[in-house]
Amino acid sequence: MQYRVDPSSDVPPSRQLQEQLLDAIARGELAAGDQLRSVRALAAEALVNPNTVAKAIRDLEIAGVLVGRNGLGVFVSDAAPRLAVERRRATTLATFATALHEALRAGHRPERLAELVDRATTVAPGEAR
């Protein structure tokens, strides 16, 4: 997985990295027990200061997603897959609810929005919409 930070985003860089790590865990790209690359390596890849990566890791350690082992590095916790899925689902549902509210305020008909959801859930990934 390639980690990237969008400097023009309103989301802080450490939060962007947290979300990317959670996504990788939720998708199974990072599994329980996997070791993360070093803070410096992740910072170089994402083109951010190592302190930004350290903050993202520290916050995920506090959440129980990652665990640091002195002298060994940072590892994905046993609970991480469940926690990552729960956190990402909560975040995406909140984002969806906000987008839905904005769409309704902008005058979109509920039937049209439901149509879009139906179409999105019935079209196979990779097919034209």
N, CA and C atoms as an extended XYZ file, in Angstrom:
387
Properties=species:S:1:pos:R:3:atomname:S:1:resname:S:1:resid:I:1 pbc="F F F"
N         0.846       -1.187        0.000 N   MET     1
C         0.000        0.000        0.000 CA  MET     1
C         0.882        1.238        0.000 C   MET     1
N         0.470        2.200       -0.776 N   GLN     2
C         1.177        3.467       -0.884 CA  GLN     2
C         0.432        4.505       -0.053 C   GLN     2
N         1.113        5.153        0.866 N   TYR     3
C         0.487        6.175        1.709 CA  TYR     3
C         0.768        7.538        1.113 C   TYR     3
N        -0.281        8.346        0.993 N   ARG     4
C        -0.180        9.678        0.426 CA  ARG     4
C        -1.019       10.638        1.259 C   ARG     4
N        -0.541       11.864        1.353 N   VAL     5
C        -1.260       12.906        2.066 CA  VAL     5
C        -1.582       14.009        1.069 C   VAL     5
N        -2.811       14.478        1.102 N   ASP     6
C        -3.231       15.582        0.243 CA  ASP     6
C        -3.049       16.879        1.022 C   ASP     6
N        -2.020       17.667        0.678 N   PRO     7
C        -1.756       18.893        1.433 CA  PRO     7
C        -2.857       19.942        1.293 C   PRO     7
N        -3.705       19.832        0.270 N   SER     8
C        -4.768       20.820        0.085 CA  SER     8
C        -6.058       20.432        0.821 C   SER     8
N        -6.070       19.257        1.438 N   SER     9
C        -7.256       18.785        2.149 CA  SER     9
C        -7.451       19.537        3.462 C   SER     9
N        -8.712       19.661        3.864 N   ASP    10
C        -9.024       20.250        5.169 CA  ASP    10
C        -8.733       19.266        6.304 C   ASP    10
N        -8.572       17.987        5.959 N   VAL    11
C        -8.303       16.952        6.957 CA  VAL    11
C        -6.806       16.996        7.294 C   VAL    11
N        -6.468       17.061        8.580 N   PRO    12
C        -5.054       17.106        8.963 CA  PRO    12
C        -4.285       15.894        8.431 C   PRO    12
N        -3.022       16.081        8.074 N   PRO    13
C        -2.223       14.978        7.518 CA  PRO    13
C        -2.186       13.738        8.407 C   PRO    13
N        -2.081       13.912        9.715 N   SER    14
C        -2.032       12.735       10.593 CA  SER    14
C        -3.343       11.968       10.529 C   SER    14
N        -4.445       12.680       10.393 N   ARG    15
C        -5.759       12.036       10.292 CA  ARG    15
C        -5.892       11.288        8.957 C   ARG    15
N        -5.359       11.887        7.884 N   GLN    16
C        -5.376       11.220        6.586 CA  GLN    16
C        -4.614        9.894        6.663 C   GLN    16
N        -3.468        9.912        7.330 N   LEU    17
C        -2.682        8.681        7.475 CA  LEU    17
C        -3.425        7.651        8.322 C   LEU    17
N        -4.067        8.113        9.395 N   GLN    18
C        -4.856        7.198       10.225 CA  GLN    18
C        -5.924        6.507        9.386 C   GLN    18
N        -6.632        7.277        8.588 N   GLU    19
C        -7.706        6.714        7.769 CA  GLU    19
C        -7.161        5.723        6.746 C   GLU    19
N        -6.002        6.029        6.173 N   GLN    20
C        -5.408        5.108        5.202 CA  GLN    20
C        -4.972        3.809        5.872 C   GLN    20
N        -4.426        3.912        7.067 N   LEU    21
C        -4.041        2.703        7.804 CA  LEU    21
C        -5.282        1.892        8.181 C   LEU    21
N        -6.322        2.565        8.644 N   LEU    22
C        -7.565        1.871        8.981 CA  LEU    22
C        -8.164        1.191        7.751 C   LEU    22
N        -8.122        1.881        6.609 N   ASP    23
C        -8.618        1.283        5.366 CA  ASP    23
C        -7.827        0.027        5.015 C   ASP    23
N        -6.509        0.103        5.120 N   ALA    24
C        -5.661       -1.053        4.787 CA  ALA    24
C        -5.965       -2.234        5.702 C   ALA    24
N        -6.209       -1.961        6.969 N   ILE    25
C        -6.541       -3.021        7.923 CA  ILE    25
C        -7.938       -3.574        7.617 C   ILE    25
N        -8.892       -2.681        7.379 N   ALA    26
C       -10.265       -3.106        7.102 CA  ALA    26
C       -10.337       -3.951        5.830 C   ALA    26
N        -9.500       -3.652        4.841 N   ARG    27
C        -9.485       -4.420        3.586 CA  ARG    27
C        -8.655       -5.691        3.693 C   ARG    27
N        -7.931       -5.861        4.791 N   GLY    28
C        -7.111       -7.053        4.959 CA  GLY    28
C        -5.712       -6.934        4.382 C   GLY    28
N        -5.340       -5.755        3.909 N   GLU    29
C        -3.984       -5.549        3.394 CA  GLU    29
C        -2.965       -5.572        4.528 C   GLU    29
N        -3.393       -5.151        5.707 N   LEU    30
C        -2.604       -5.274        6.928 CA  LEU    30
C        -3.401       -6.158        7.876 C   LEU    30
N        -2.778       -7.216        8.359 N   ALA    31
C        -3.469       -8.167        9.231 CA  ALA    31
C        -2.924       -8.079       10.650 C   ALA    31
N        -3.668       -8.627       11.582 N   ALA    32
C        -3.219       -8.685       12.978 CA  ALA    32
C        -1.826       -9.307       13.022 C   ALA    32
N        -0.932       -8.651       13.741 N   GLY    33
C         0.435       -9.139       13.879 CA  GLY    33
C         1.412       -8.585       12.869 C   GLY    33
N         0.911       -7.968       11.790 N   ASP    34
C         1.807       -7.381       10.789 CA  ASP    34
C         2.555       -6.192       11.386 C   ASP    34
N         3.799       -6.050       10.971 N   GLN    35
C         4.617       -4.928       11.420 CA  GLN    35
C         4.540       -3.793       10.413 C   GLN    35
N         4.382       -2.567       10.921 N   LEU    36
C         4.404       -1.394       10.059 CA  LEU    36
C         5.848       -1.051        9.721 C   LEU    36
N         6.025       -0.372        8.595 N   ARG    37
C         7.357        0.138        8.283 CA  ARG    37
C         7.713        1.191        9.314 C   ARG    37
N         8.961        1.575        9.361 N   SER    38
C         9.415        2.558       10.344 CA  SER    38
C         8.730        3.899       10.113 C   SER    38
N         8.714        4.718       11.150 N   VAL    39
C         8.132        6.056       11.074 CA  VAL    39
C         8.821        6.847        9.970 C   VAL    39
N        10.127        6.773        9.914 N   ARG    40
C        10.868        7.517        8.882 CA  ARG    40
C        10.517        7.036        7.477 C   ARG    40
N        10.389        5.724        7.302 N   ALA    41
C        10.040        5.182        5.980 CA  ALA    41
C         8.637        5.617        5.571 C   ALA    41
N         7.682        5.561        6.498 N   LEU    42
C         6.313        5.993        6.193 CA  LEU    42
C         6.271        7.492        5.894 C   LEU    42
N         7.040        8.269        6.643 N   ALA    43
C         7.084        9.718        6.427 CA  ALA    43
C         7.658       10.046        5.049 C   ALA    43
N         8.713        9.345        4.669 N   ALA    44
C         9.321        9.578        3.352 CA  ALA    44
C         8.347        9.222        2.240 C   ALA    44
N         7.620        8.140        2.416 N   GLU    45
C         6.647        7.701        1.407 CA  GLU    45
C         5.498        8.695        1.284 C   GLU    45
N         4.980        9.166        2.414 N   ALA    46
C         3.831       10.074        2.418 CA  ALA    46
C         4.232       11.539        2.234 C   ALA    46
N         5.544       11.794        2.208 N   LEU    47
C         6.074       13.151        2.053 CA  LEU    47
C         5.608       14.086        3.169 C   LEU    47
N         5.709       13.579        4.400 N   VAL    48
C         5.354       14.372        5.574 CA  VAL    48
C         6.479       14.281        6.605 C   VAL    48
N         6.399       15.121        7.596 N   ASN    49
C         7.350       15.105        8.699 CA  ASN    49
C         7.153       13.821        9.512 C   ASN    49
N         8.227       13.214        9.997 N   PRO    50
C         8.079       12.014       10.834 CA  PRO    50
C         7.175       12.228       12.048 C   PRO    50
N         7.129       13.457       12.570 N   ASN    51
C         6.246       13.726       13.708 CA  ASN    51
C         4.773       13.530       13.341 C   ASN    51
N         4.431       13.790       12.083 N   THR    52
C         3.057       13.588       11.619 CA  THR    52
C         2.707       12.107       11.651 C   THR    52
N         3.627       11.274       11.188 N   VAL    53
C         3.413        9.827       11.205 CA  VAL    53
C         3.343        9.339       12.645 C   VAL    53
N         4.251        9.843       13.474 N   ALA    54
C         4.278        9.434       14.885 CA  ALA    54
C         2.950        9.759       15.563 C   ALA    54
N         2.369       10.924       15.242 N   LYS    55
C         1.072       11.290       15.828 CA  LYS    55
C        -0.021       10.334       15.363 C   LYS    55
N        -0.036       10.009       14.078 N   ALA    56
C        -1.043        9.079       13.549 CA  ALA    56
C        -0.925        7.727       14.244 C   ALA    56
N         0.290        7.245       14.390 N   ILE    57
C         0.517        5.953       15.044 CA  ILE    57
C         0.120        6.017       16.513 C   ILE    57
N         0.502        7.079       17.180 N   ARG    58
C         0.179        7.234       18.608 CA  ARG    58
C        -1.339        7.218       18.813 C   ARG    58
N        -2.070        7.937       17.959 N   ASP    59
C        -3.530        7.974       18.080 CA  ASP    59
C        -4.146        6.589       17.844 C   ASP    59
N        -3.594        5.838       16.897 N   LEU    60
C        -4.105        4.487       16.640 CA  LEU    60
C        -3.698        3.512       17.743 C   LEU    60
N        -2.581        3.776       18.393 N   GLU    61
C        -2.210        2.961       19.561 CA  GLU    61
C        -3.194        3.204       20.702 C   GLU    61
N        -3.544        4.461       20.921 N   ILE    62
C        -4.504        4.807       21.973 CA  ILE    62
C        -5.852        4.141       21.697 C   ILE    62
N        -6.216        4.056       20.412 N   ALA    63
C        -7.491        3.438       20.016 CA  ALA    63
C        -7.433        1.914       20.058 C   ALA    63
N        -6.243        1.348       20.262 N   GLY    64
C        -6.114       -0.100       20.335 CA  GLY    64
C        -5.909       -0.790       18.994 C   GLY    64
N        -5.713       -0.009       17.943 N   VAL    65
C        -5.539       -0.558       16.598 CA  VAL    65
C        -4.098       -1.018       16.375 C   VAL    65
N        -3.161       -0.256       16.904 N   LEU    66
C        -1.742       -0.586       16.778 CA  LEU    66
C        -1.145       -0.783       18.160 C   LEU    66
N        -0.055       -1.521       18.207 N   VAL    67
C         0.644       -1.729       19.464 CA  VAL    67
C         2.149       -1.603       19.211 C   VAL    67
N         2.784       -0.762       20.030 N   GLY    68
C         4.231       -0.584       19.921 CA  GLY    68
C         4.935       -1.564       20.841 C   GLY    68
N         5.994       -2.153       20.331 N   ARG    69
C         6.810       -3.063       21.133 CA  ARG    69
C         8.221       -2.506       21.172 C   ARG    69
N         8.658       -2.142       22.379 N   ASN    70
C         9.966       -1.513       22.545 CA  ASN    70
C        11.063       -2.284       21.838 C   ASN    70
N        11.793       -1.573       20.997 N   GLY    71
C        12.915       -2.164       20.294 CA  GLY    71
C        12.545       -3.001       19.086 C   GLY    71
N        11.266       -3.266       18.895 N   LEU    72
C        10.838       -4.114       17.777 CA  LEU    72
C        10.067       -3.352       16.704 C   LEU    72
N         9.294       -2.361       17.109 N   GLY    73
C         8.517       -1.600       16.147 CA  GLY    73
C         7.054       -1.527       16.516 C   GLY    73
N         6.235       -1.203       15.530 N   VAL    74
C         4.792       -1.047       15.718 CA  VAL    74
C         4.085       -2.136       14.916 C   VAL    74
N         3.110       -2.770       15.567 N   PHE    75
C         2.410       -3.908       14.980 CA  PHE    75
C         0.906       -3.676       14.998 C   PHE    75
N         0.217       -4.344       14.082 N   VAL    76
C        -1.247       -4.314       14.042 CA  VAL    76
C        -1.734       -5.206       15.184 C   VAL    76
N        -2.626       -4.669       16.006 N   SER    77
C        -3.123       -5.426       17.157 CA  SER    77
C        -4.083       -6.533       16.722 C   SER    77
N        -4.317       -7.470       17.621 N   ASP    78
C        -5.263       -8.554       17.338 CA  ASP    78
C        -6.682       -8.026       17.130 C   ASP    78
N        -7.014       -6.946       17.834 N   ALA    79
C        -8.357       -6.373       17.733 CA  ALA    79
C        -8.498       -5.429       16.542 C   ALA    79
N        -7.406       -5.115       15.869 N   ALA    80
C        -7.408       -4.100       14.812 CA  ALA    80
C        -8.401       -4.360       13.684 C   ALA    80
N        -8.498       -5.577       13.142 N   PRO    81
C        -9.452       -5.756       12.038 CA  PRO    81
C       -10.887       -5.372       12.422 C   PRO    81
N       -11.324       -5.792       13.587 N   ARG    82
C       -12.678       -5.443       14.045 CA  ARG    82
C       -12.790       -3.938       14.287 C   ARG    82
N       -11.793       -3.362       14.974 N   LEU    83
C       -11.824       -1.932       15.273 CA  LEU    83
C       -11.776       -1.092       14.007 C   LEU    83
N       -10.958       -1.500       13.048 N   ALA    84
C       -10.831       -0.742       11.801 CA  ALA    84
C       -12.145       -0.740       11.036 C   ALA    84
N       -12.769       -1.894       10.946 N   VAL    85
C       -14.047       -1.975       10.235 CA  VAL    85
C       -15.092       -1.116       10.952 C   VAL    85
N       -15.156       -1.213       12.266 N   GLU    86
C       -16.135       -0.426       13.024 CA  GLU    86
C       -15.906        1.069       12.836 C   GLU    86
N       -14.650        1.511       12.959 N   ARG    87
C       -14.353        2.945       12.833 CA  ARG    87
C       -14.598        3.448       11.427 C   ARG    87
N       -14.177        2.697       10.414 N   ARG    88
C       -14.361        3.141        9.030 CA  ARG    88
C       -15.839        3.149        8.664 C   ARG    88
N       -16.593        2.163        9.137 N   ARG    89
C       -18.038        2.163        8.854 CA  ARG    89
C       -18.703        3.367        9.506 C   ARG    89
N       -18.347        3.658       10.743 N   ALA    90
C       -18.930        4.811       11.431 CA  ALA    90
C       -18.579        6.106       10.696 C   ALA    90
N       -17.342        6.231       10.275 N   THR    91
C       -16.914        7.437        9.570 CA  THR    91
C       -17.618        7.577        8.233 C   THR    91
N       -17.681        6.484        7.472 N   THR    92
C       -18.304        6.575        6.152 CA  THR    92
C       -19.811        6.801        6.257 C   THR    92
N       -20.454        6.224        7.267 N   LEU    93
C       -21.889        6.476        7.443 CA  LEU    93
C       -22.145        7.927        7.821 C   LEU    93
N       -21.284        8.497        8.649 N   ALA    94
C       -21.434        9.910        9.012 CA  ALA    94
C       -21.239       10.793        7.783 C   ALA    94
N       -20.264       10.466        6.963 N   THR    95
C       -20.024       11.229        5.738 CA  THR    95
C       -21.209       11.098        4.787 C   THR    95
N       -21.717        9.876        4.662 N   PHE    96
C       -22.880        9.631        3.801 CA  PHE    96
C       -24.090       10.426        4.301 C   PHE    96
N       -24.322       10.417        5.605 N   ALA    97
C       -25.458       11.143        6.174 CA  ALA    97
C       -25.336       12.636        5.899 C   ALA    97
N       -24.130       13.166        6.011 N   THR    98
C       -23.905       14.582        5.725 CA  THR    98
C       -24.179       14.879        4.256 C   THR    98
N       -23.659       14.015        3.362 N   ALA    99
C       -23.876       14.206        1.927 CA  ALA    99
C       -25.366       14.104        1.586 C   ALA    99
N       -26.048       13.156        2.208 N   LEU   100
C       -27.482       12.987        1.975 CA  LEU   100
C       -28.237       14.241        2.411 C   LEU   100
N       -27.915       14.752        3.580 N   HIS   101
C       -28.554       15.961        4.096 CA  HIS   101
C       -28.313       17.139        3.142 C   HIS   101
N       -27.080       17.275        2.667 N   GLU   102
C       -26.750       18.355        1.734 CA  GLU   102
C       -27.518       18.196        0.426 C   GLU   102
N       -27.615       16.962       -0.063 N   ALA   103
C       -28.344       16.716       -1.310 CA  ALA   103
C       -29.821       17.074       -1.156 C   ALA   103
N       -30.423       16.717       -0.031 N   LEU   104
C       -31.829       17.050        0.213 CA  LEU   104
C       -32.018       18.558        0.332 C   LEU   104
N       -31.089       19.217        1.021 N   ARG   105
C       -31.160       20.679        1.149 CA  ARG   105
C       -31.012       21.368       -0.199 C   ARG   105
N       -30.254       20.741       -1.109 N   ALA   106
C       -30.042       21.321       -2.436 CA  ALA   106
C       -31.231       21.067       -3.362 C   ALA   106
N       -32.223       20.324       -2.876 N   GLY   107
C       -33.433       20.129       -3.654 CA  GLY   107
C       -33.533       18.820       -4.407 C   GLY   107
N       -32.591       17.918       -4.204 N   HIS   108
C       -32.706       16.609       -4.854 CA  HIS   108
C       -33.884       15.854       -4.255 C   HIS   108
N       -34.596       15.155       -5.110 N   ARG   109
C       -35.739       14.365       -4.645 CA  ARG   109
C       -35.248       13.104       -3.949 C   ARG   109
N       -35.875       12.729       -2.839 N   PRO   110
C       -35.488       11.496       -2.141 CA  PRO   110
C       -35.545       10.270       -3.055 C   PRO   110
N       -36.524       10.245       -3.961 N   GLU   111
C       -36.650        9.103       -4.871 CA  GLU   111
C       -35.426        8.985       -5.774 C   GLU   111
N       -34.925       10.132       -6.229 N   ARG   112
C       -33.754       10.138       -7.109 CA  ARG   112
C       -32.522        9.668       -6.341 C   ARG   112
N       -32.380       10.084       -5.094 N   LEU   113
C       -31.237        9.666       -4.275 CA  LEU   113
C       -31.313        8.163       -3.997 C   LEU   113
N       -32.528        7.671       -3.718 N   ALA   114
C       -32.700        6.233       -3.495 CA  ALA   114
C       -32.356        5.454       -4.759 C   ALA   114
N       -32.708        6.009       -5.913 N   GLU   115
C       -32.377        5.403       -7.207 CA  GLU   115
C       -30.851        5.270       -7.362 C   GLU   115
N       -30.142        6.321       -6.997 N   LEU   116
C       -28.680        6.302       -7.086 CA  LEU   116
C       -28.068        5.250       -6.157 C   LEU   116
N       -28.619        5.140       -4.964 N   VAL   117
C       -28.141        4.124       -4.028 CA  VAL   117
C       -28.424        2.733       -4.577 C   VAL   117
N       -29.636        2.522       -5.083 N   ASP   118
C       -29.989        1.217       -5.663 CA  ASP   118
C       -29.054        0.859       -6.804 C   ASP   118
N       -28.805        1.820       -7.689 N   ARG   119
C       -27.932        1.561       -8.825 CA  ARG   119
C       -26.504        1.248       -8.362 C   ARG   119
N       -26.023        1.971       -7.363 N   ALA   120
C       -24.670        1.760       -6.865 CA  ALA   120
C       -24.517        0.380       -6.225 C   ALA   120
N       -25.572       -0.148       -5.661 N   THR   121
C       -25.480       -1.443       -4.985 CA  THR   121
C       -25.788       -2.617       -5.894 C   THR   121
N       -26.316       -2.359       -7.094 N   THR   122
C       -26.633       -3.466       -7.990 CA  THR   122
C       -25.645       -3.610       -9.140 C   THR   122
N       -24.823       -2.606       -9.390 N   VAL   123
C       -23.833       -2.664      -10.464 CA  VAL   123
C       -22.572       -3.289       -9.910 C   VAL   123
N       -22.062       -4.286      -10.599 N   ALA   124
C       -20.834       -4.967      -10.163 CA  ALA   124
C       -19.659       -3.990      -10.232 C   ALA   124
N       -18.701       -4.130       -9.301 N   PRO   125
C       -17.519       -3.253       -9.328 CA  PRO   125
C       -16.821       -3.335      -10.684 C   PRO   125
N       -16.461       -2.177      -11.196 N   GLY   126
C       -15.748       -2.139      -12.457 CA  GLY   126
C       -16.661       -1.948      -13.662 C   GLY   126
N       -17.979       -2.175      -13.496 N   GLU   127
C       -18.914       -1.971      -14.604 CA  GLU   127
C       -19.244       -0.492      -14.710 C   GLU   127
N       -19.633       -0.076      -15.888 N   ALA   128
C       -20.012        1.318      -16.115 CA  ALA   128
C       -21.324        1.614      -15.397 C   ALA   128
N       -21.424        2.811      -14.886 N   ARG   129
C       -22.639        3.230      -14.197 CA  ARG   129
C       -23.410        4.190      -15.045 C   ARG   129
